[in-house]
Amino acid sequence: MKITGITSCYLGPQISPEQFVPEHIFIFIIKGKMNGYDGTKHKKIEPGECCIVRKNRLARYNKQKDQNEFEKIVIVLDQEFLKKYQKKYGVSAAGYFVSDVFILLDSKPAITDFILKQLPAYQIQESMPECTDHIRENFVQLLLAIQPELVNLFFDFGKPGRIDLEAYMQQHYKFNVSLERLAYLTGRSLSAFKRDFKDIFKQTPNRWLVQRRLQEAHFLIEKEKKASNEIYLDLGFEDLSHFSFAFKKHFGYTATTLGQ
């Protein structure tokens, strides 16, 4: 499949670059590849494939360029827009939508046809102009016609419920997000999150997160022969110097010494 005339397009409100997904995001890969990670599973999206990244989840993804190029279509289906759509068309969720964070969609010709005929062609730049709600409405109608069960995803406006905190943290400790986000995603206020966390882990969230990440770093360097600069970002550290300082403080020797 080859798509010409569109290099990159971003429709909808700008979203935060952090690893928390605040709104549903549709991604169609034109050129290059995208690797997604949700805490337990990796998903690779190839050219011509598309997915929805589910809101109220933690996820990160990186791109692999093809001949130094990466081209994509991104359509943000934010809650404000979907509520307007619901009011206009009278649709609503009838049940809970069970899925992974990265929901792979069938790359049917109708989606490609939509991209070719309805989306304006934009040059790759940092700030993309928004497209009209009319085009996003047409796109939602298309997706619901292809996969009707998506109605239970798009029009479920509930907040995350209270879940098993220990299991969630063990799965998501590598994500660099605020405690406020973690509290929200586990269905707690910040104070309840901190209280429950200390009851379970016997220490504060910040201290536990650093120690848990450093334990994993130690394993990767010693057993998997990874270098510090290969792993620090994936383990939730903001920069290499912070990782190196924390590692030495915790273990008493440097990561470089361990890797020798």
HELIX and SHEET records of a PDB file:
HELIX    1   1 GLN A   79  TYR A   89  1                                  11    
HELIX    2   2 PRO A  109  GLN A  118  1                                  10    
HELIX    3   3 ASP A  133  ILE A  146  1                                  14    
HELIX    4   4 PRO A  148  LEU A  150  5                                   3    
HELIX    5   5 VAL A  151  PHE A  154  1                                   4    
HELIX    6   6 LEU A  165  HIS A  172  1                                   8    
HELIX    7   7 LEU A  179  LEU A  185  1                                   7    
HELIX    8   8 LEU A  190  PHE A  201  1                                  12    
HELIX    9   9 PRO A  205  GLU A  222  1                                  18    
HELIX   10  10 SER A  228  ILE A  231  1                                   4    
HELIX   11  11 LEU A  240  PHE A  251  1                                  12    
HELIX   12  12 ALA A  255  GLY A  259  1                                   5    
SHEET    1   A 5 SER A   8  LEU A  11  0                                        
SHEET    2   A 5 GLU A  71  LEU A  77  1                                        
SHEET    3   A 5 HIS A  24  LYS A  31 -1                                        
SHEET    4   A 5 CYS A  50  VAL A  53 -1                                        
SHEET    5   A 5 PHE A 102  LEU A 105 -1                                        
SHEET    1   B 2 PHE A  20  VAL A  21  0                                        
SHEET    2   B 2 ARG A  57  LEU A  58 -1                                        
SHEET    1   C 3 HIS A  42  ILE A  45  0                                        
SHEET    2   C 3 LYS A  33  TYR A  37 -1                                        
SHEET    3   C 3 ARG A  60  GLN A  64 -1                                        
END                                                                             
